[in-house]
Amino acid sequence: MEKFRLLRQHLDALGDSLEWHQPTPISLAALTHVHDADYIEALVKGQLDERAQRRSGFPWSEALVRRVRLETGGTLLGARLALTDGLALNAAGGTHHAHADFASGYCLINDLAVVAMELLRRGEVERLLIIDLDVHQGDGTARLLANEPRAFTFSMHAGRNFPARKASSDEDIALDSATVDDAYLAILQQAIPRLIQSVRPDLVIYDAGADVHKADRLGHLALTDTGLRARDAAVIETVRGAGLPLLAVIGGGYDRDTPALVARHAMVFEEAVRVRERTPYNEDHEPGA
């Protein structure tokens, strides 16, 4: 997609403030710990039927499969970098509508659930918290991790929006349509410290969907640029202020004004740079402290 190329160009302006890392495609073994093996085989071999492709939102191609495996590999690499360095971001990711055996809503592989389970399975973390602030509920993530008590899923989204049939995250906050900056931020700023204290995670994964913006064609909320930046800052400052490692992924964004959309996706990177320069990482932090 064009926005990813333009986002990289936009972020290059941050210069040495960002250190880029190249991921490798996620392994098929990691995928099948979360997704149905028959689904993954059909996806990789191009055997998804027409209905399944329509549901995904994309026509199948080898390039598409490589892209989504790289995207998920990027989320895994980012999580490991965050555990080492305190803060990392994936310039893609947040494919939270993918389910065990089918794609949905432009999401073929659920990178959030796959990475959560890979880290837990390998003992790299004992508990993690997913903060999903995309405008759409993270239904796939909620269902895939429903029986995993070590992964806590939090979704704050527009109540009247895709998906029509919501899942049950560990905690959901469904917002009224046209919720504005102040109301949104007031709810969020109460939720994050409470979640950190109760979950006591070793890692926080943040889905920074830009589709909460008032100009997004698939949104229904009414955040401005100021509100969106304040949201990203609130998450990063609170998590890092608690001494916890944070991985952010960019999530959704569907404004046809691509340069404007890219600028919104870039905000989480810009805020991360600002916070990182001010808050060095202490690897000896106590989870949730």
Buried (B, 14 or more C-beta within 10 A) or exposed (E): EEBBEBBEEBBEEEEEBBEEEEBEBBBBEBBBBBBBEEBBEBBBEEEBEEEBBEBBEBEBEEEBBEBBBBBBBBBBBBBBBBBEEBBBBBBBBBBBBBBBEBBBBBBBBBBBBBBBBBBBEEEBBEBBBBBBBBBBBBBBBBBBBBEBEBBBBBBBBBBEBBBEEBBEBBBBBEBEEEBEBEBBBEBBBEBBEEBBEEBBBBBBBBBBBBBBBBBBEBBBBBBEBEBBBBBBBBBBBBBBEBBBBBBBBBBBBBBEEBEBBBBBBBBBBBBBBBBBEEBEBEEEBEBBE
